[in-house]
Amino acid sequence: MPTSNVLIVGCGYLGTALGLRLAAAGSTVWGLRSKPQSLPAAIQPLAGDVTLPESLRDLPRGLDVVFYMVGAAGRTAAAYQAAYVDGLQHVLEALQQQHQRPRRIFLISSTGVYAQQHGEWVDESCPTEPTHFSGQCLLAGEQLLHASPFETTVVRLAGIYGPGRTRLIDSVRQGTAVCPMGEDVYLNLIHVDDCVGALSRLMRLAYPAPLYLAVDHHPTEQGALLRWIAAQLGVQPPPFEAVPGSIKQQRRSNKRCRNTRLVAAGYALRYPSFHSGYAALLAPPPSADNVASLA
């Protein structure tokens, strides 16, 4: 990978993993967050808050690539507007005011911009007509980025899981998981290692497309995944229960996402389905004896 000067705006769970990968490959990586002191030593800490334009006045010079992956501070319309629209606007303005010309800006968005409700297959060409503020703000941020004077790419991620992101495993283990009755509810997933690998691959391309879906190969029905996890843990499978109307209303989409464009860009997933990804999470850590024998 060619060395680059990379800025990761919103350097949290995914951003830190990406930053470590890029730094190990030789890039200089800055991680911008409100409290950057806890970032690993390989990532240059940069204090800033995208909601405060004055905190963005001294961005590192000579940036080649910018990743914008800020998360909303809450589940409100105001929080989503601040993170995905206003904050992005402040960063774009700061780059222009400082006469920065990165070769590409990547926006990390979400498959939540799709509002399909009946398990339809979707890809980058499908309509996005979100009815909830979360998807609407994400889509507005995408449109804002593409209207900027920079070369841009949006990456719509599915649900991220991996080390430290084990909510479904925990719910099955604790006996609180429930399989929805009477309907197929699809989950689109991607392991954090594949998020990092995909973004690294797209960053290396000379001319990436304006939009990618980053998901694994196999959308899975929610109940099937929960029952599979239960079998691996050796616990009772979650019961089937009717989904309350309030939860149905909250569930704003039910679709199956294709990753054909990402695969065509040359990325081979490390974890092509939940079977391999969750198996890695559920595998016991190596014993001290085994570690010693490998030394």
C-alpha positions as CSV (number, residue, x, y, z in Angstrom):
1,M,0.0,0.0,0.0
2,P,1.4,3.4,-0.9
3,T,2.1,5.5,2.2
4,S,-0.3,8.4,2.8
5,N,-1.2,11.1,5.2
6,V,-4.6,10.0,6.5
7,L,-7.1,11.8,8.7
8,I,-9.8,9.7,10.5
9,V,-12.5,12.0,11.7
10,G,-14.4,10.2,14.5
11,C,-11.7,7.7,15.4
12,G,-13.6,5.3,17.6
13,Y,-14.1,1.6,17.4
14,L,-13.8,1.2,13.6
15,G,-11.6,4.2,13.1
16,T,-9.0,2.9,15.5
17,A,-8.9,-0.5,13.9
18,L,-8.5,1.1,10.5
19,G,-5.9,3.5,11.7
20,L,-3.8,0.7,13.2
21,R,-4.0,-1.2,9.9
22,L,-3.0,1.9,7.8
23,A,-0.2,2.9,10.2
24,A,1.2,-0.7,10.1
25,A,1.3,-0.4,6.3
26,G,3.4,2.8,6.5
27,S,0.9,5.6,6.4
28,T,0.9,8.5,8.8
29,V,-2.5,8.5,10.5
30,W,-4.2,11.2,12.6
31,G,-7.2,10.3,14.7
32,L,-9.6,13.2,15.4
33,R,-11.9,12.8,18.4
34,S,-13.0,14.9,21.4
35,K,-10.7,13.0,23.8
36,P,-7.9,11.4,21.8
37,Q,-5.6,10.6,24.7
38,S,-6.6,7.0,24.7
39,L,-5.7,6.3,21.1
40,P,-2.9,3.8,20.4
41,A,0.6,5.2,20.0
42,A,0.6,4.3,16.2
43,I,-2.2,6.9,15.6
44,Q,-1.4,10.6,16.0
45,P,-3.9,12.1,18.5
46,L,-5.9,15.1,17.3
47,A,-8.4,16.8,19.6
48,G,-11.5,18.2,17.8
49,D,-15.2,18.2,17.8
50,V,-17.0,18.4,14.5
51,T,-19.9,20.3,16.1
52,L,-17.4,23.1,16.9
53,P,-15.9,24.6,13.7
54,E,-13.2,26.5,15.7
55,S,-11.7,23.2,16.9
56,L,-11.0,22.2,13.3
57,R,-8.9,25.2,12.4
58,D,-5.5,23.4,12.5
59,L,-5.9,20.2,10.7
60,P,-2.7,18.4,9.6
61,R,-1.3,19.7,6.4
62,G,-0.8,17.7,3.2
63,L,-3.7,15.3,3.8
64,D,-4.0,12.6,1.1
65,V,-7.1,10.8,2.4
66,V,-9.9,11.7,4.9
67,F,-12.3,9.2,6.4
68,Y,-15.3,10.7,8.0
69,M,-16.9,8.2,10.4
70,V,-18.4,10.2,13.2
71,G,-21.2,8.6,15.2
72,A,-24.3,10.4,16.5
73,A,-24.2,11.3,20.2
74,G,-27.7,10.0,20.7
75,R,-30.8,8.6,19.1
76,T,-32.4,11.9,18.3
77,A,-33.0,13.9,15.1
78,A,-30.8,16.7,16.5
79,A,-27.9,14.3,17.3
80,Y,-28.0,12.8,13.8
81,Q,-28.2,16.1,12.1
82,A,-25.2,17.3,14.1
83,A,-23.1,14.3,13.3
84,Y,-24.0,13.4,9.7
85,V,-24.8,16.7,8.2
86,D,-23.6,19.7,10.2
87,G,-20.4,18.1,11.4
88,L,-19.5,16.9,7.9
89,Q,-20.2,20.4,6.6
90,H,-17.8,21.9,9.1
91,V,-15.0,19.4,8.1
92,L,-15.5,20.1,4.4
93,E,-15.4,23.9,5.1
94,A,-12.3,23.5,7.2
95,L,-10.5,21.6,4.4
96,Q,-11.4,24.2,1.9
97,Q,-10.4,27.1,4.1
98,Q,-7.1,25.5,4.7
99,H,-6.6,24.9,0.9
100,Q,-6.4,21.2,1.5
101,R,-6.8,19.0,-1.6
102,P,-7.0,15.3,-0.4
103,R,-7.2,12.9,-3.3
104,R,-10.4,11.4,-1.8
105,I,-12.8,11.8,1.1
106,F,-14.6,8.7,2.3
107,L,-17.9,8.9,4.2
108,I,-18.9,5.9,6.3
109,S,-22.7,5.7,6.0
110,S,-25.1,2.9,6.6
111,T,-27.4,0.5,4.9
112,G,-30.1,2.2,7.0
113,V,-30.7,4.6,4.2
114,Y,-32.7,1.8,2.5
115,A,-36.4,1.6,3.5
116,Q,-37.3,-1.7,1.8
117,Q,-39.6,-3.7,4.1
118,H,-40.1,-7.1,2.6
119,G,-36.7,-8.8,2.3
120,E,-35.9,-7.3,-1.1
121,W,-32.4,-7.5,-2.5
122,V,-30.8,-4.1,-2.7
123,D,-27.5,-2.7,-4.2
124,E,-26.0,0.6,-5.0
125,S,-28.5,1.3,-7.8
126,C,-31.7,0.8,-5.7
127,P,-33.8,3.7,-4.5
128,T,-33.2,5.2,-1.0
129,E,-36.3,6.6,0.5
130,P,-35.8,6.6,4.3
131,T,-38.8,7.6,6.3
132,H,-37.0,8.0,9.7
133,F,-34.7,10.8,10.7
134,S,-31.7,8.5,11.1
135,G,-31.8,7.4,7.4
136,Q,-32.8,10.8,6.2
137,C,-29.8,12.4,8.0
138,L,-27.4,9.8,6.7
139,L,-28.7,10.3,3.1
140,A,-28.4,14.1,3.5
141,G,-24.8,13.7,4.5
142,E,-24.1,11.5,1.5
143,Q,-25.6,14.1,-0.8
144,L,-23.7,16.9,0.9
145,L,-20.4,15.1,0.4
146,H,-21.1,14.3,-3.3
147,A,-21.9,18.0,-3.9
148,S,-18.5,19.1,-2.5
149,P,-15.6,20.0,-4.7
150,F,-13.6,16.9,-3.6
151,E,-13.3,13.4,-5.0
152,T,-15.6,11.4,-2.8
153,T,-16.8,7.9,-2.0
154,V,-19.6,6.8,0.3
155,V,-19.4,3.4,1.9
156,R,-22.6,2.0,3.4
157,L,-21.8,-0.4,6.1
158,A,-24.1,-3.1,7.4
159,G,-24.2,-4.1,11.1
160,I,-20.7,-4.3,12.5
161,Y,-19.7,-7.1,14.8
162,G,-16.4,-8.3,16.1
163,P,-14.3,-8.2,19.3
164,G,-16.1,-5.9,21.7
165,R,-19.3,-6.0,19.6
166,T,-21.0,-9.2,20.8
167,R,-24.5,-8.0,21.6
168,L,-26.2,-11.0,20.0
169,I,-24.0,-13.5,21.6
170,D,-24.5,-11.9,25.0
171,S,-28.3,-11.9,24.5
172,V,-28.4,-15.6,23.7
173,R,-26.1,-16.5,26.6
174,Q,-28.2,-14.4,29.0
175,G,-31.4,-15.9,27.8
176,T,-32.9,-12.6,26.7
177,A,-32.8,-13.2,22.9
178,V,-36.1,-13.8,21.1
179,C,-36.7,-15.2,17.6
180,P,-39.4,-13.2,15.7
181,M,-42.4,-15.3,14.8
182,G,-44.3,-15.3,11.6
183,E,-41.9,-13.3,9.4
184,D,-38.4,-13.4,8.0
185,V,-36.3,-10.6,9.4
186,Y,-33.0,-10.3,7.6
187,L,-29.8,-9.0,9.1
188,N,-27.0,-7.7,7.0
189,L,-23.7,-8.0,8.8
190,I,-20.0,-7.4,8.4
191,H,-17.1,-8.3,10.7
192,V,-14.9,-5.3,11.8
193,D,-11.9,-6.9,10.2
194,D,-13.7,-6.9,6.8
195,C,-14.7,-3.3,7.3
196,V,-11.1,-2.4,7.8
197,G,-10.0,-4.6,4.9
198,A,-12.6,-3.2,2.5
199,L,-11.8,0.4,3.4
200,S,-8.1,-0.2,3.0
201,R,-8.7,-1.8,-0.4
202,L,-10.8,1.1,-1.6
203,M,-8.2,3.6,-0.4
204,R,-5.6,1.9,-2.6
205,L,-7.7,2.2,-5.8
206,A,-6.9,4.9,-8.2
207,Y,-10.5,5.5,-9.1
208,P,-12.9,4.0,-6.7
209,A,-16.7,4.3,-7.4
210,P,-18.7,7.0,-5.7
211,L,-20.7,4.4,-3.7
212,Y,-20.2,0.9,-2.2
213,L,-22.2,-1.4,0.0
214,A,-19.9,-3.2,2.5
215,V,-21.7,-6.3,3.7
216,D,-20.8,-10.0,3.9
217,H,-22.0,-12.5,1.2
218,H,-24.9,-13.9,3.1
219,P,-27.7,-11.9,4.7
220,T,-29.2,-14.1,7.4
221,E,-32.6,-14.5,8.9
222,Q,-32.4,-13.2,12.5
223,G,-33.9,-16.3,14.1
224,A,-31.5,-18.6,12.2
225,L,-28.5,-16.6,13.5
226,L,-29.7,-16.7,17.1
227,R,-30.5,-20.4,17.0
228,W,-27.0,-21.1,15.5
229,I,-25.3,-19.1,18.3
230,A,-27.3,-21.0,20.9
231,A,-26.2,-24.3,19.4
232,Q,-22.5,-23.2,19.5
233,L,-22.9,-22.1,23.1
234,G,-24.7,-25.3,24.1
235,V,-27.7,-23.4,25.5
236,Q,-31.4,-23.5,25.0
237,P,-32.4,-21.9,21.7
238,P,-34.2,-18.5,22.0
239,P,-38.0,-18.9,22.0
240,F,-40.2,-17.7,19.1
241,E,-42.4,-14.8,20.0
242,A,-44.7,-12.6,18.0
243,V,-43.1,-9.2,17.3
244,P,-45.0,-6.4,19.1
245,G,-46.4,-3.8,16.8
246,S,-44.3,-1.1,18.4
247,I,-41.1,-3.0,17.5
248,K,-42.4,-3.6,14.0
249,Q,-42.9,0.1,13.7
250,Q,-39.4,0.8,15.0
251,R,-37.9,-1.6,12.5
252,R,-37.6,0.7,9.6
253,S,-36.3,-1.7,6.9
254,N,-36.0,-5.4,6.1
255,K,-33.8,-6.0,3.1
256,R,-30.9,-8.1,1.8
257,C,-27.8,-6.2,0.6
258,R,-25.5,-7.2,-2.2
259,N,-21.8,-6.7,-2.1
260,T,-21.1,-7.3,-5.8
261,R,-19.5,-3.9,-6.4
262,L,-17.1,-4.3,-3.5
263,V,-16.1,-7.8,-4.6
264,A,-15.5,-6.5,-8.1
265,A,-13.2,-3.9,-6.6
266,G,-10.9,-6.7,-5.6
267,Y,-11.8,-7.2,-2.0
268,A,-12.0,-10.9,-0.7
269,L,-13.8,-11.1,2.6
270,R,-12.1,-12.8,5.5
271,Y,-15.4,-13.7,7.0
272,P,-17.9,-14.2,4.1
273,S,-20.8,-15.2,6.4
274,F,-21.8,-15.1,10.1
275,H,-20.8,-18.7,10.4
276,S,-17.1,-18.0,10.0
277,G,-17.2,-14.6,11.7
278,Y,-19.1,-15.6,14.8
279,A,-17.2,-18.9,15.0
280,A,-14.0,-16.8,15.4
281,L,-15.6,-14.8,18.2
282,L,-16.9,-17.9,20.0
283,A,-13.6,-19.8,19.8
284,P,-11.8,-20.1,23.2
285,P,-8.7,-18.1,23.5
286,P,-5.4,-20.0,23.1
287,S,-4.2,-21.5,26.4
288,A,-0.9,-20.5,27.9
289,D,0.5,-23.9,27.1
290,N,-0.4,-23.6,23.4
291,V,1.0,-20.0,23.2
292,A,4.2,-21.2,24.8
293,S,4.5,-24.1,22.3
294,L,4.1,-21.7,19.4
295,A,6.9,-19.4,20.7
